[in-house]
Amino acid sequence: MMIDQTLSHYRITSKLGSGGMGDVYLAEDIGELERTVALKVIPAELAADPQRMQRFVQEARAVSALNHPNILTVFEFGQEGETRFIATEYVEGKTLRQYSNEASLGASEVLDIATQIAAALDAAHGKGVVHRDIKPENVMVRKDGIVKVLDFGLAKLVERERDGGAAVDTEAGTLAHTAPGLVMGTVPYMSPEQARGTEVDARSDVWSLGVVVYEMLSGRKPFEGETNSDRLAAILTAEPTALEDSEIPDELKRIVRKTLKKDRDGRYQTMKGLLADLKDLKKELEFSEKLERSTSPDGRPPAETRPTQIASAETMASERHEPATASAEYVTAQIRQHRFGFTVTLLVLVAAVAIGGWAYISQSGSSKQIGSIAVMPFVNESGDMELEYLSDGMTETLIKSLSQLPNLKVKARSSVFHYKGKETSAQTIGRELNVEAILTGRVVQRRQDLLLYLELVDAVTGDRLWGEQYDRKQSNLIALQNEIARDVARKLEVTLSGTDEQRLAKNSTENVEAYQLYLKGRYHWNKRTVDELRKAAEDFQKAIDVEPNFALAYAGLADSYSLIPEYGGEPPHEMMPKARAAALKALALDENLAEAHTAYGPVLLSYDHDFGGAEREYRRAIELNPNYATAHHYYAELLGSLGRTEESLAEIRRARELDPLSLIINRTYGVVLLQSRRYDEALAQLKETVELDSSFPSVHYNLGTVQQLKGNYAESAEEFAKWRELGGDAQGAALAREGYSNGGWEGFLRAVTGPRRPVDLNTYVLAAFHVALGEKDKAMVKLAESYDNRVNIIFWLKVDPRFDKVRDDPRFQTLVRKIGYP
């Protein structure tokens, strides 16, 4: 294949490598999905053989059924003309070979990698697929530490090479022949049964994974030789050199020994058994490391221990259906390594048993309730950006469900989505968001199957507190969301009342199609541009068309219609009546829906100027869901516009506590301070907002206003120019800078209010600039237009400091009365 050549709907961009199953290319999907893929082109000799291609197709069907986040996602097995190809997700990272060569791996990291590989293989074996080519080249380690196993089942597709009647499977990735029957590249990882050419089953993968783990721990292969024949002989007859490194836990050495039993009946009989042992050891090591971290410098043990995380040797062994001796040896070794700390811990255990038993202690107060959590954006691992709405939507729905629990503080959407796509440690997130726990998730969708992997992490220590895998049909998505919310609440040790259980179990709709359309709508709504808000409105309407009684979709529709005018779309007189109708319909369907009351508030405030009605809606929304940051935010704006400054500041601070990284909430906090004439505090807060995201346009407008009120005119003009520039109005930005450069502050004001002014500059802003120029008549004309056209921010008029010079004007007083402030 040539660079820029097209195969089906893929355009080749570069070559990644070659192997026995063909060449691999980096390619772009130029169809509707527009994603980057890895494209493996099958050799012509394989594609031309009907028998081999029949096996290929059978194997392809089996591989495509594998749904697991640690398995490379296969998008398509396709054909164009005589060329067969496989399109898979492109994994940005390093092979395990490259990864381990760059730095020595500690036991904990080896265990983490091995556990992920074993989880992938266990899932494959459950579908009847045996890999048969596990080796470092077929394992990728992503930048975030997630492991991906490649080339499932492909090793079976290559014909056997025979030498003197002995048959071995050739390698699927980097095959090379130097002589007939001599197979290079994969021999060191072959199981004895593979080397003999006898029947292979899942226990062969157990062996190969054991070889990989041995190599990660020691830096060498367990069976060496100068030639392939020597290596095959070693695999069949020799025993591996013992792992002598004292830093390797004895239990891990035992696990590796068991994987490398030449008689496969002596190995782990299933990958599930190996996976269980790896997980058990991983938990033990995490506990030991925590114990060491918490021990004081003088060697004294910590004041508190967590005995519930230690299992007896007999318990561990019985779970693996093995004699207790091996686990007992491991525990004994750990006691020797951490003698003092473990002695005290064991004494605590003995005392616990004496006063009521292990089970009682482990279930009655050994872990404290977690009072605050951040649900991080779920990672879409389906390889399809079109499904991003699903991972984002599931995150938002879980946040919404958990935020209704009275004893749990849940960070709002915009704060957690600040970290989307970033590699940030749990401790950093916990510190920045001031939460005790972090919940992460990975979502995989394959056809009608949906897999979700959750992990709860201690935000202080970074320790894993809980993990769970959910494997459901998409038709069960709504029930899955409820199940997850209940499980997470219980793992957080949140005490659930009957009312709380009902809240978590409440479904906004039973129609999965409508619910998915709603999630798409919220996905677009959160992007906050005119085009995206219009898309959101379309999706919400589609959801309503599917389910006419879907209250949450009507609330979303109202949210979209009320924001479109604010972001420069259709005028308020066109959109706000639609927003009203949608909000009222949502309330008619579900009067207890906090989102519906919150969506109705802006219609009452900025369009009807019904301050009392808006306050009732916001107070009711907060009563229904005290953790709904948007309700506190909107209520703060209302209170601020009425001059109820301290109440307003309390509400916006509460919103900020719930959603500390929200740009709009941080900006509004600055606006409330500005309108209350606390200019220095407003300036500091707005600059802090810019530090969160300097590309957020409207915060620069507010900064310009503060600088104007402080008399810093050069800074004010520049912030106004940035506002226009970031909003896509390069001409308006140039006009502002040119005006100030030529005529100072007055030159700036005349430039932005003159005939060449920005066409979409709203009349309320123009009125403020005319006041600054001393042009009262023009200012009053523009204010009257703002009232008639229901410009959304006119409700601030009563307290806005920029209009102090015209407050005694009768026309201004008449307008204030028309607005109807209480």
N, C-alpha and C positions, 0 to 999 in steps of 0.2 A: 504494500500500500504506500502511496505517495502522500506527502504533506499537502493538505487542502483537498485531497481526494474525498469524494463523498461515497459512503456505503450506506444504502437505504437512507434513513434520515439522520445519519451521523457524518460529521465532517472531521476528518483526521487532522489533529493539530501537532502531534509529535509521537515518536516511538518510545515506548517505555521499556521494552525488553523482548526476549524471545525464549521459547521453551518447547518441550516436546509436544505440547498441545497447540502450538502456533505462536504467532507474534502478537504482542500486546501493545495497543496504542492508546494514547490520550485523545479523546474525541469530544466534540460538542454535539449535543442533540439539537438539531436545527428545526425540529418539529415544534409542537406547541409547548412542550415542557421546558425547553431551553436549559438543559442541565449538562454538567460535565460528567463524562462516563469513562470507564476503562473498557476498551473494546478488544476482545480476543478473537482473532481470525483463525479459523480451523484450517489446517493444511489440506491442500487439494487431494492428496492421496487418501486421507481419512474420509473426506467428504464424498469421494468417488466410490467408496466401498459400501454397498447397500447393507451388508450384515453389520458392519461396524457403525454405520449411521443409525441403524435401528437401535443398537445398544446405546448410542449417543442420545437419541431422542428419549428413550426410556429413562436414562440416567438424568437427562435434563428435567424431565417431569418430577422426578424424585427431589432433585436439588431445589427446584423452584418452590417446593412445598415447605422449605425450611424457613421458619420465622424466628429469628433470634438476633438481639442487638450485637452479639459477638460473632455473627456469621455475615460474611460479605453478601450484600443484597444483590440478587440477580434480577435485572430489569427485563431482559428479553433474550430469547434464543431465536435468532432470526436468520433469514436467507435472502440474498439478492443474486439472482442468476444462479451460478454454480457455487457461489461463495457462502459458506456458513459462518456465523459469528455469534459471540456471546457478549451482551452488554451488561456491565455490572456497575455498581457505585464506584467512584474513584475515592480511594482512601488516602488522605493527605497525612503522611507520617513516615515511619521507617519500618523496615522489616525487623523482625526480632533479632536477626543476625546483626544488622547495622546497630540496632539499639543496644544490644549487649556488648558489642565490640567497643562502643564509645565510652562505656563506664561499667565498672564491676557492679553487679546487682547484689543487694543484700537479701537475706532470707525473706523479709517481709515483702519486698518487691517481687521476688521470684514467686512467692505464694500468690500474690495478687494476679500476676500474669497467668500462672498455671491454673488458678481457679476460673478465670475467664475462659481460657481455652477449654478446660474440662466442661464448663457449662455449655459451650457451643457444641462440643462433641456429644454431650448427653442429649441435647435437643435433636441432633442429627440422628443418633442411634434410635431415638424414640420414633423417628420417621423411617427407620429401616435403611439409613444411608451410612455406610462405613467410609471414612475418609481415605485411609490407607497411604497417605502421603504427608503425615504431620512432620514438619521440620521448620526451622527458624525462617526459611525463605517463604513459607506459606502462612506466616503469621505477621500481621501488621500491628504496630503500636502507634495509635494516634497521639497527637500532641496533648490531648487531655487525659491520656492514660488508658483509654478504652482500647481493648484488643479486638482485632478482627481476624477470623480464620478464613483463608482463601481456598479456592479450588476444591470445594467439596465434591466428592464423587468422581472428579475428572480422572484420577489415577486409574480407575477401572476401565476407562475408555481406550487406553493404549494397549496395543497387542503385546503379548508376552514374547520376550526374546529367549530362545532356547540354546543351551550350550551343554552338549552331552546329556540331553534329556532333562536337565534341571530347568525349572521355569521360575522366573522372578518377574514381578510387576515393574514396569519401567516408571520413571519419574514423570510427574505431571507438569512440573514447572520448568526446570532447567536441564533437560535431558541432553546428554552428549554420548556418542559412541566412539570409542577408540579402536574397537575390534568387535567382530561378531560375538554377541552374548555378553559383552562387558558393559555394564550399566554404571554410569557415573552420576554422582550428585545426591542420590537418595539412599544408597546402600547403608550408611551408618545408622539410619533411623528405621530400617526394616526390622520387623519382628522375625523370630525364628521360623514361624510358619510361612511368612512371605519369602524368606530366603530359601526355604525348601520347595516352594511352589505349591504348597498344599492349601486347602480351603482356609480363607481368611474371614474372621468375624470381628465384632466390636473390640475384643480383647487385644487385637493387633494395634488398634489406636491407643489402648492403655499403655502398651509397651512403648510406642513411639513417643507419646507424651512423657513417659518416664525418661527416655533418652534426652529429650529437650530440657526437662527440668534438671537432670544430672549435669548437662552441659552448661546451663545457666549458673548453677551453683559452683562448678569447679573450673569452668573455662576450657574443658576438654571433653571429648566424646568418650563414652564408656567402653567402646569396642574399636580399637585402632588397628591399623595394619598398613603396609606399604602399598598394597594393591587391593582392588575390590575383592579378589578371591580371598586374600588374607582377612579382610574385614568380615566377609561372609562367614569364614571359618570361625572367627572370634565370636560372632553373634551366636553361632551354633554350639560352640564348645567352651569358650572362656567365660570366666566370671569378671565383672567390672571391678576396677580398683576401688576400694572402699573410700567413701567421702570422709576424710579425716579432719577437716576444718572444724575447730571447736566452736566457731560462730554459727555453724549450721545446727539447728535443733535436732536432737536425737530422733524425735518423732518424724521429722521431715526425711531424715536418712532412712528410717524404717519404711516410710511411704514409697520412696524411690526404689528401695530394695524389692518391695513387693511388686511394683510395676514391671520390674525387669526379671521376673521369674521365667526361666526358659520354658518350663511346662506351663502352658496357659491356664491350666486348671489351678495353678498355685497363685496366679495373679488376681487382681481385682476382677471379679466376674462381670461387673458392669461399670460403666463410667460414672454412674450415679453413686456407687460406693466410694470410688476414688474422690469424687467431688465432695462428698460428705466429710471425708477425712481432711481434705484440704481446707474446707470451711471451718471445721472444728479447730484445726491448728491455727488458722488465721485469727480466730477469736482469742485463742490462748495467748498468742504473741501480742495482740493488741492490748490485752489485759496486763501482761507482763511489762510492756513498754509504758503503759499508764502508771503502773505501780512504781516503776523506776523514776518516772518524771515527777511523781508526787512525793518521793522520798526526800527528806531534808538533807542538806550537805553533811550533817554529822552522822548520817546513816540511820537515823531513827525513822520508823515507818510513819506513814501518813496518819493523821488523826482519824480519818474515816476510811474504811475499806468497802469494797463492793463484792461480798462473798457470793452473790447470786450469779456472778459471771464465771465462777469456777465450778466445773463438774467433776465428780469423782472418777477415778480411773475405771471403776466397774461400770459406771453409767456410760462413759465414752465408749468403752469396749462393747457394751451390750448393744448400743445404737449401731455399731458397725458389724455386729454378729461375730466378734472375735474374742479370743481369750483376753483376760484383763492384764496379762503380764506385760504386753508391749506398751499399753498406755500407762501402766504403773511405772515402767522404766522411764517413760518420758516425764511424768510428774516428779519422780524422784530426782531426775536430772535438773528439772527446773528449780526444785527446792534447793539443790546444791548451789545453783547459780544465784539464787535470790534468797539465801538462807534466812536472814533475819526477817525480811518482809513476809515471806511465805509462812514462817513459823507463827508470826503474830496472826496472819490471816487464818491459818488452820486452827489456832486457838479460838479465834472468833467463831469459826464454824462449829467447833465442839460446843462452845457455850450456846450457840444458837440452837443446836440440836437438843441440848439439855432443857431449854426453856420452851420448846414447842415444835422443834423439827424444822428441817430444811424447807419443806414445801410451804410452811406457814411464813417463814421469814421471806422467802422469795416472792410471796404474793401480798405482803402486808407492809408496804411502806419503805422498801429498800430503795426505791427510786422516787424522786420528787416530781411533782407535776410541773410540766413545762408551760410557762405562761405566755410565751411569745414565739412566733415562728415566721419565717419567710419562705413562701412556696416559690421556688425559682422556676423560670420558664422551662417547661418540658422541652427536651431536645427531640426534634423530628429526625429520626434515623431511618425513615422510609426511603430516603434518597430522592424524594419528589417534593419540590418546593410548593407544588400546588396543594400539598397536605399540611402546609405550615399553619393554616388556620386551625387545624385539628389540635395540634400540640399546644398552640397558644390558647385556644379556646378551652381545652381541658384544664390548663393552668388557671385561667381566669374563673372558671366555674368552681374549681376547688377552693380558690381564694374566697369567692363569694359564699360558699357553703360554710367554710370554717369561720369566716368573719361574723357569722350570726351567733356563734357560741359566746356567752357572756363572760366567761372566765379565760378567754384566749385572745391575745392581741395578734392580729394577722396583718402583715405589711401589705399595702395595696399594690395593685397591678403595676402602675408606672414605676414604682421604686424597684421592684424586682426585675422588671424588664430592662432597667438600666444596665443590668449585667448580662443581657442576652448576647451570646456569641463571644463573651469574654472569658478568659481563663482566670478566675478569681477564687482564692481559697475560702473555705467555709469560715475560717477564723476572721478573715478580712471582711467578708460580708456581714458576719455576726456583729463585728465591731462597728461597721459603718451604719448598719440598720438597727443596731441595739436590740438584737433578738437572741434567744437562747438556742434555737434549733433552726436547721436549714433542711428543707425537703427538696430533693431533686428527682427528676423523672426522665425516662427515655421512652419515646413512643415509636412503635413500628406498626405500619399497616400493610398487610399483604392481602389483596383481593378483599374478602369479607372478614378476614381475621384482624384482630387488633390486640397488640401486645403492649403492656405498660410495665416498666420496671421502676419501682420507687425505692429511694434510699433516704433515711432520716439520719442526719449528722448532728452531733453536738457542736454548736457554733463556738464554744470556748476551746475545746480540746481537739476538734476535728475528728473525733471518734465516731464510728458508725454505730448508731443506736438500733437501727431496724432496717430491714429491706424486704421487699415482697415483689413477686412477679404475678401479673394478671394477664391471663390469656382468654380472650372472649371474642365472640362474634360481634361485628359492628352493630348488628341488630340489638345487642345488649348494652350499647354505649351508655344509655341513660341510667340503667341499673348499676353499671360499673362505676359511674361517677358517684352515686350514692354510697356504694360499698366502700370506695376509696375514702370518702369523707369520714365514714364511721370508723374505718380501720385506723386512719391517721389520728383521729380524735382520741381513740382508745390507747394508741401507742404513746401519745403525749400525756397519758394519765389524766386527761380531762374528764371530770365527773359529768356525765350526761344525765340531765333530768328527762322525764318523759316528754316535755315540751321540746327540749333540745333534740331528742331522737326524732321527733316528728319533723322538726325543721330540716334535719339532715336527710330525712327520707322523702321530703316533699319534692315532687317532680314538677318542673315548669311546663312540661308536656310529655306525653307518652309516645309522640311521633318522632322517630329517629331522624327521618328526612328533614322535618321542620327544625329539629334541634341542630342538625348540622348546618342548615342554612343560617340559623341564628348565629352559630359560631363564626361562620364566614362573615356575616354582617359586622359582628364585633371586631373581627380581625381588621376589616377595612376601616371601621369607625375610629379605631385607635390610631390610625395613621394621620388623621387630622389634616387632610388637604381637601379642597373642594371636590376633586375627582373621586377621591377615596370615600368621602362622605356620601356622594351620589351612589357609588357602588354599594355602600353599606345600606342605604335606603332601599335599593333594589333587592338585596338579599333578604332584608327584614320583610319586605313585602312578599317575596316568594315564600318565605316561611309562613306568613299569614295565609297565603293562598292555599298552602298545604294543610295548615291547621288554623282555622278561623278563630279559635278560642285561645290562642297562644298569647297570653298577656305580656310576657317578657319581650316578645318580638314587637308588639305595639310600643312598648317603652323604648326599645331600641330605635324604632322608626321615629318616635317623637324626638329622641336625642339627636338623630341625624338632621331632621328638618330644622331644629332650632339652632344648630351650629352652622349650617350651610351659609346663611347670611353673614355670620360673624367672620367666616373665612373667605369672603369675597364672592360668594355665589349669588343665587337668586335673592331678590330683596325680601325684607321681613314680611311685607304685606302678602307676598306669595307663599312663603314657607311657614310662617308662624300659625296661621289658621290650620294648616295640615298637622303641625306639631301638636296643637291643642286637641284636635280630633283624635289623634293617635294616643295621646296621654290619657284622655278621658275614657277611651275604649279600654286601655290597659287597666285603669282603675275600676271600671265597671266589671271587668273580668276577675280582678283580684285586688280588692281594696287594701290588702296587707302586703303589697309588693312595694318595698322601699324604692326600687328603681323607678316605678311609675310615679310616685309622689315627687321624687327628685326631678324627673323629666318634665313634670307639669309646672314646676316652680319657675323656670326661665320664661315660660309663656306668660305667666301672671306678672312677673317682675318687669321684664324688658319690653313686653308688648302691650300688656294691659295696664301696667303701672299699678297693679293691685298688690301693694306691699303687705297688707294684712293677710291676703290669701296666699301669697308666696311664703310668708313666714309659717303659716299653718302647715303647708305642704312639707317644708324642710324639717320642721319640728317632728312631724309625723314620720317622715323617712328615718330620722335619727332614732326615734323611739322604736321603730321596727328593726333597725339595724344600726346599733351604736358605732359599729366599726366601718361604716360606709363613708370613706373619705370624701367622696364627691358631694355628699349631702352637707357635710360640715363646711366644705369649701364654698359651695353656693350660698349657704346660710351666712357665712362670714361676709361675703360681698353685699348681701342684703343689709345686714346690720351696719356695715361700714358706710353704706350709702345714706343711712338714716342718722349717722353721727353717733351711733352707739359703739364707740371705739373699743372700750374694754371688752365688751361682749364679742365684738367682731374679732379682736385679737385672740381671744380665748378659743373661738371656733376655728380660726385659720391655724393656730398652733396645734389644735387637736388633729386637724386634717393633715398637717405636716408630720405629726408624730406617727400617724397611720401610714403616711406615704411620703417619707422623708426625701426621696429623690425625684418626686414629681416636679417637672419644670413649671407646669401651670400653677400648682399650689405654692411653690416657692416664689414665683413671680407675683401671685396675688397677695402673698404675705407682704411683699415690698410695696404693692399698691395700697394696701390698707394703711401701712405706716406713712406712705406719701400723703394720702388723703387726710390723715390725722395730723399732718404738718410735722411729723417727726423725720425730717429730711435726712439727717445723718444716718439714722437707723435704716431708713428706706434705701439709701445709697449702698450701705454695707450689705443688706439683704439681696438687693438686685445684682450686685457684683458677685455675690455668692452663687446666685442662680446662673450667671454667665459662666462661672467656673464649672458648673455641672454640664453645660452645653452652650458654647459660645455661638453656635449656629442657630439658636432659638430666636426668631426674628423679633417677636413682640416685646421681649424683655429689654431690647435696646431702645424701643420707643419709650418705655417707662423710665429707663435710665436717662434718656434725653430730657424727659419732663422734670425729673429730680434735679438734674444739672441746671436746667433753666431756672427753677425756683431757687436754687442756691446761687445764681448769678454766674455760673461757670458756662458762658455762652459758647465758647469754642468746643468744649466737650459735649455740650447739648447738641450742637449742629452735627458733629461727627456721629453721635449715637443715632440721631435721626437718619443720617445717610446710611449707616449700617442697617438700620431697620428696613429701609427701602431695598438696599442691596441684597440682603438675605431673603427678602420676600420676592425676589426676581425682578425688581424694578431698577435696573442699572441706570436708566436715564434719570429717574427721580433722584437716585443717589448722587449722580454727577451734578445735577442741578443744585442740590443742597450744598455740596462742597464748593461749587463754583460761586454760588451766591454769597457764602460766608467769606470766601477768599477775596471777592471783589468789594464787598460792602459790609463786612462784619456781621453782627447779629441782625441788624435791620436788613442788610442785604440778603441774608439767609431767609428771613421771614417774608420779604417781598418776592423772593424767588419761588418759595413753596406755596405762596398764596396767589401768585400771579397767573397769567393766562397759560403759562407752560407747566403749571403745577401737575403733580401725579394725578392721573385721571381717576384712580380709585381711592383717593384720599377722602375719608368720610367727612361729612359736614361738621360733626362735633369737633374734630381735630382742627379743621379750618377755622371754626369759631374761636377756639383757644388762641390760635396764632394771630387772628385779627385783634383780639383783646390785647395781646402783647404789643401789637403795633399802635394801639390806641384808637383803633377803628371800630368804635362801639356799634355804629349802625350796621356795618357789614357783619359784625359778630352776632348781632341779634337776628339778622336775616338767616344766617347759617344755623343758629340754634333753633329757630322756628322750623326750618326745614328738617332738622334732626328729629324734632318732636313729631312732625307730620309723617316722616318716613320711618319712625320708630327705630332709629339708630340704637343699637343695643346698649351702648355705654352711657346714654343720656341719663340713666337713673342715678349716676354719680353727681349730677349737676349741683345738688344742694350743698355738697361738701368740697367740691373740686376747687383747690386754691387758685387755679389759673383764672377763675372768674370773679375773684374778690373785687376787682376794679369796676365791675358792672353790677354788683349786687343791689346797689341803690337805684338802678334804672327800673322804672315802672314796668317796662316790657319784660325784664328779667323776672321780677316778682310775679307778674301775671303768669309767666311760663312755669314757674315753680308751683304755683297754685294749680295750674292745669295738669301738671304731672301727678299731683295728688299725694304729696308726702303727708304722712299722718302727723 
